[in-house]
């Protein structure tokens, strides 16, 4: 794409001629539909891109080859020609038994990995019999109170052949301890377990707002899981650094990219301070990005993410293992883009978003179901979402070549612009003292708030179209079937919890909880103590409460 100065001059002259002689007369006949064309994030989009937009572009340095730095074109040499992405459907509702049935159904339908959704009390580290859990048990995910629930949740599932992703953050270490205890009890080798623990507490302070402890002890729990996984569960991704929820909160694509990668830097720095060598743990870090509606912006975002992370790991942390500089990521289609109006339109949105993630080189993908603005997915809706992935994988032929969009002037220009914007955000956050300091000053929160407000204004002015909401509206909506959580779910869960409490060894529970509290006041790795607690069938709430007595709780600053 590079040209000699004479060639560049000729290209610019040709473009000006085209604009004056061909484009301008066309504008008179067909005026622009909008006063300004922008991406969903508000980034200006030019009518045409060409070589003159990439004057200093060096394909060898900026693109390279798949499987080689800077990994713009993908982290694997053959990408999907060798192996397709892992197909996951985010699943969880009611009791562990309810969700286990859904897991087994989806695996029968061709799903290749599990992704667990937990209910709100579990996400907040509360037991189902906590007063504030009332009305939320099993509603937005599966209720997990003790190791007994984990045993039912993964009954009849081979944990050595099926990888498992768990979307859990503030109590992530405790839930993971339950998973490991169940695997050990069932005869599965920790060395063969594959999966991902979301475990990204920084994005909770930034966007999702589910936390228990202040940032510093929360970061200690994350680094404890990283260290424990590195030494005991070598194929496990101990933290999935998540931009998904940042985007769902209303950020731009650039903010999602920059804040997510800067969170990643913070975790690496914390692990290094805890005594780990970068190349010990960095190959098992993973990322989680949103796949939104703006097709090309999303593709460029993924490409820029790989380039930036490669440079960060080499220049900032001096990694030597090539795997440490490879950004591996899971993508999920944008829940915030789904509409309650004309819900069948969500099938189309999801397919477009999934295609962007695939062309962007994702390693794992979840496609949202059309009915998720109403309730958790029905079996039929979840199957359609899974079939969307399978059709893209087997019928569209987009997986035939490794990097189909490389060299697109538009995509490469967008990638460069997102990359530059990312480094600009890094500079601002570094000047504040890092991401924890920036969060305490509410900097990323304010940036996202402004972006979300600006986008909503554009929607209300009609500058950004949402089909069925502010354009192509119908007077009457046809109802669709939705999943209803049985009214007796809470009673079943509470009965199960009470049976566990009545049958366990109370002395062993009290002893393990006391040891955990003692260790929390030191710098010891807490994972062995958490394992002892859950093996004694201490509850999630009991374990989190012990740490709360040492760590305290977090109150977000008002801004």
N, C-alpha and C positions, 0 to 999 in steps of 0.2 A: 504493500500500500504506500510505501515511501516513494517520493518522486524527486527528481532534480528540481532546482529552483525554476528552470525554464518550464518544466512540466507543470509545476504548481501554478505558475503564472498563467499558463495556457488554460488549465482547468478553471481557475477563478474567472478568467475572461469568458470562457464558455458558459459558466454558470450564470454570470451577469447577463449574458445575451439571452439565455433561456428564460431568466426571470423577467426581462423586459419584453421579449418578443413572443414568448409562448405563455408564460404564467400570468402576466399582467392582463392580457386580453381575456384569458379564461376567468380571472377574478371578476371582470366586468359582467360576464355572462352568468357566472355562478359565484356570487359573493361568498366569502367565508361564513360557515355556519355559526362561528363564535368569534368574538372580538380577539380572543387569545386562546390558543390551544395549549393545554398543559397536561401533564401526567396526573394521576389520582393524587399524587403528593403535592401537586401545584408547581412542578418543575416545567418551565417553558419548553415546548416542543416545536422545532423548526419544520417547515413544510417538506424539506428534502435534506438528506444527508449524503455526503460524498467524500471523496479523498481529501478535499480541502479542510474537512472537519478533523482530520487525523494527520496534520502536517508533520508532527514529530513522532508519529506512531511507528514503533519498531516491532513488527510481528514476532521476531525471535525472542525479544525481551518481554513484551507485553502479553503474548499468547503462549509461546513455547509449544509443547506437545502434551497431550493427555498423559497423566501419570508422572509428569516432571514439573519442577518449579517453573513458573509461579502457580501452577495448577488452575489457571484461568479456564482451561478447557476440560477440567475434570481431574479427579485424584487417581482414577484407574486408567491404565493404558487402553483397555478395550471397552470400558464403561458397560453399557447394557448389552453389547454383543456377547460378552462373557457371562454376565449374571444380571438379572433384572433387579430393580430396587425391591426392598422388603415392603410388602403390602400389609398395612396395619389398619384396623378400624378401632377407634377409641371406644371402649365398651366398659360399662359398669352401671348397675342399677340394683336397687333392692338389697337383698341379702347376698352373701357369698354364693349360695346355691343358685340363685337366679342368674347371677353373672357367669358362673361356671357353665351353665347351660348355654348361654349366649356365646361364650368362648368356643365351646365344642361345636356349635352350629357354624360359626364363621370359619373355623378351621376346616370343616367339611366342605365349605363353599370355595375353598382355595386361598383363604387368607394365609399369609406366610409368617406373621409375627403377631404377638399380642400387645395391646396397649390398654392399660388399666385406668379407668376413671374412678376416683374415690368421691364419696359424698362429702358435703361441707363440714360436718363435725370431724370426720377423719382428716380432712385437709387442715383443720385448725388444731389438731392434736387433742380432740375432745372425745370422750366415750359417749356411746349412744344414750347412756342414762344421765348425762349431764343436763341440767335444766335448760340450757340454751340450745341443746340439740333437738328439742321437741319440734316436730313439724318438718325437720330436714333429714331425717334418717332414711337413707337409701334413695333420696330424691334426685340428686344430680350426679350420683355415682354409687358405688358399692360401699356399704358400711363395713369397716374393719376395726374391731376393737381389740382382738387378741390373736395369738398364734393359731387358735382354733379356727378363726375365720379364714386365715391364710391357707390353712390346710384344706378347707372346703373349696376355696376360690380356685386352687390349682389342682384339684382332684382329677386324676386320669389324664393329666397333661405331662408330656415328657419335657422337662425343663432343660435337658441337655441338647435337644434338637430344635426347640421352639424358643426364639429370643423374646424377651419380655421387656416392655417399656412401662414404667410406672410414673404417672404424672402426680408427683407429691413433692412438697418443698419444705415447709418449716418442720414437719415431723419425719422428713425423708429418712434420716438415719434409723429411726425406730421401725418404720415400715420395712426398710431394707433388711434390718436384723430379723424381722419376722419371716421374710422371704427366704433368707439364707438358712434360718433355723428349720423351716419346712423342707427346703431342698436337702439339707443334711439328714434330717429325720427320714426322708423318703429314699435315701440312698444315692442321691445325685451328687456328683463331684463338683465342688465349688470351682475347680479349675476348668470345667467344661460349661459352666453357666454363661450364657450370652444375654445381654440386655442393657437397658439404660435406666438410670435413676435421674429424674429431672433435677431435683436437688439444687435448684438455682434460686437462692434466697434473695439475691440482689434485685432481680426483676420483680420480686414480690413488693419490695419497698418502692420500686419505680412505678409499677403498673397494676399488679393483680391484688395487692393489699391483703394477702393472707400470711400473717407472721405471728410468732409468739415472742421471740427473744430480740434484744437489740442487735444491731448489725455485727458487732465484733464477736460475741459468743456464737452467733449464727454462722459466721464465717469459720469459726473453729470447728463446728460440726461438719461443715462441708469438707474442710481439709482433712478431718479425721476419716471421713468416708473415702476420700481420694487415696490417702495413705493405706488404708486397710484393703481397698480393692487392688491397689498396685501390688501388694504383697501376698494377697490371699485369693483374689477373684480376678485373675489377670485378663480375662476376656470381657470384663464388665466395664461399661461406660459409667463412671461414678458421678458424673455431673453432665447434664444436657443444658448448655447455656442457651437460654430461651429468649428469642426475640418475638416469638409468636404473641405473647400476651402484651408486650410493648406495642405491637401493631394493633392488637384488638382494642387497646386503650385509646387509640386514635393517632398514633404517631405516623409520620411519613415513612416511606421506604428507607430514606437516608437515616432517619433517627433510629429506626429498627436496626439497621446495619451497624451504625456507630455505637449505640448504647450496648448492643449485644456483644460486639467484639471487645468493647472496653470492659464489660463485665468479665469476659474471658481473661483479659489481661489481669484483672484484679484477683481472680482465682489462681492463676499461675503464680503471681507474686506471693500470695498467701501460702501456697503449697511450698514454694521455695523457702520462705521464711520458716516454715515448719520443719525444714530439713530434708526435703525431697529434691533429688536432681530432676531437672526439667525432662530429660529423656526417659526417666523412670515412668512418668505418669502422663505426659502430654499426648502420646499416641492414643490414649483412651479417653481423651476429652471429646465431646461431641456437641453439636449445635442444633438448634431447633428454630426454624424460620417459618414465617407466615407465607402463604401463597395467595396473593390478593388478585384483584381483577385486572390491573394494568399489566397486560401480558409481557410486553418488552421490558418495562421497568423492573418487574420481578426477576426476569431472566438475568438482566444486568446486575441486579443486587446480589444474586448468588455467585456470579462470576467475580464481582468485586470482592465479595467476602473471602473467597479463596485466595485471591491475590494479596489482600491486606494481611490476612492471618499468616500466610507464608512469610511475608516480610517481617511481621511482628516477631514471630518465633525465631527467626534467624538473627535479626538485627538487635532486638531488645533482650532476648533470652539466650542467644547463642546456642540453640539446639544443634545437635549433630545428627541425630537420627532423622532421616527424611520423613518418617511417619509423624514426627512431632509437628511438622509444618503443614501437614495435610488437614484441611478443614473438612470434616465429615459432618453431614447434616441430615436431619429429618425435616420434612415439610408437612404442614397441615393446611388444607384449604381454609379460606378466611371465614370464620364463623360470623364476624361482624358484617360481612357482605350479604349474608342470607336475609331474606325478607319473609315476614309473615304473610304479606300480600302476594298472591299468586305463587304459592310455595313451589309449584312444579318448575318455575323458572330457576330455582336453586340448583336443579340437576345440571342445567347448562352452565351456570356460573362455576360450579364445582369442577366440571370437566375442563373448562378453560384454565382454571387455576391449577388443576392437576397437570395439564400439559405444560404450563410454564415451569412448574417444579421439575418435571421430567427433562425438559429441554435445558433447564438450568443445572442438571446433574445431581439431583437428590439421591441419597442412599436409602431413604425410607420415606414412605408417604402414607398419610391418612387423608381420606376424602370424606368431607362432611356429608351428612344425610339431609335430604330436602326438608325434613320436618323438624329440624332442631331449633327453630324459633318458637315452636309450640311445646315440645317435650323432648325427652330422650328418644333416640331413634327406634322406630318399630323394626321388626325383623326384615320386612320388605324394603323399607327405606335404606337400611344398612346394607342390604344385598345389592340394591341398585348402585349405591356409592362404591361398593367393592367392584361391581361389574364395570363401572366407569374406568377404574384402574386397569382391569383386565383387558378391556377393549383397546385402551390406549397402548397397552403393552403388546398385544397380539394382532390387532387389526389395523392400527394406524401406520405401522412401519416406521414410526419416529425413532425407534430404538436401533435401527439398522446401522446408522453411522454414528461415530463417537461424539462429534460436536457439530451438529447441523447448522448452527447459526454463527459459527466463527467467521469473522471477516465482514459481517454485516456492518456497514458504516454506522447505522443507527445504534445497534447493540453495543458496538465497541465504544462509541462516543458516550453513551449512557453509562457504560461501565467505568470509563475514565472519570466522568463527572461524579459518580457516586463514590469512587475511590478517593478522590480529592476531598470531597465533603467529609468523608469518614476521618481522614487524617486531621482535618480542621477541628472536628469535634474532639478527637484525642488530645490535641494541643490544649484546648480549653479545659478539659477535665483534668489533665495532668497538672495544669497550673493551679487547680483547686486542691490538689493533693491526692487525687485518685477518685475512684467511683464511690467509695463509701463516703468520703468527704462531700462529694457532689450531691449524693443522695441526702445527706444531712442538711445541705443547703437548699434542697428541693429543686436543684437545677434541671435534671432530666424530667421530673414531674411537670415543671412549668413549661418546658419545651413541648412536651406531649399535649398538655392542656391547650396551648395556643394552636397547635396543629389541628387538634380535633375540633376546636371551635371554628377555625377557618374553613375546614372541610364542610362542617355542618351548614355554615353560612352559604357556601357555594351550592350545596344541595338545595337549600331553601330558595335561593335565587334562580334555580334551574340551570345553573352553569355546569353542574355535575348531575348526570341523569342516572336515576335508579328506576329501572323498568318496573312498572306496577306500583311505584310509590309516588314519584313526581312526574311521570310520563307513562302513557299507555295504561291508564288506570281503568279498572272495571268497577261497575256499581255494586255487583254482588259477587262474593267469593264462594266458590264451591268448597264445602268442608272436606277435610281429609282425615283419615284414620290416624290416631296418635296413640302412643304407648301410655297406658295408665298404670301407675305404681299402685299395687294393691294396698288397701287401707290397713291390712293386717301386717304389713312389712315391719313396721316399728315394733309391734308386739312380739313378732318372731325374733327380731334382733335382740330385744331386751331380754326375752326368755333365754336365748342362747348365752348372752353375756352373764346373766345371773347364774346359770348352770355352771359356767366355767369358774366363776368366783367361788361357788359353793364347793366345787370338787378339787380345786387346786390346793397345793401345800402353802398355807398362809405364812408359815415361818420362812420358807424358801423365798417367797415373794418379798417379804419385809427385808430379809437379809440382802437380796440382790438390789433392791431399791436403795438401801442404805449405802451399799458399796458404790452405786452409781453416783449418789450425791457427793460422797467423799471424793471420787475421781473427778467429778465436774469442777471441784475447787482446785484441782491441780492441772498440769498440762499433759496428763496421760491421754492416750487415744481412748475415746469413749466407746468405740464399737464393741470390744470384748465385754464390757459391762452391760451394754444394751442387749447383746446376745444372751447374757445370763438372765437378764430381766425377762425377756420375752419367752425364753425357754421355760421359765417358771410360771408362765402364763400371766405375768403382770400385764395390765391393760395399757393401751396407748396413752390414755389420759393420766394414769398413774405415773408412767415413765416421764411424760412431758412435764408433769407437775413437780417431780423431783428436781429436774433441771431448772425449772422456773424459780425454785427456791434459791438457786445459786446464781443464775444468770439474770434474773429479773425479767420484765416484759418491756415491750417497745411501744411508745406513743409517737405517732408521726407528728412532726412540727406543722403548725398551721401556716399556710401560705396563701 
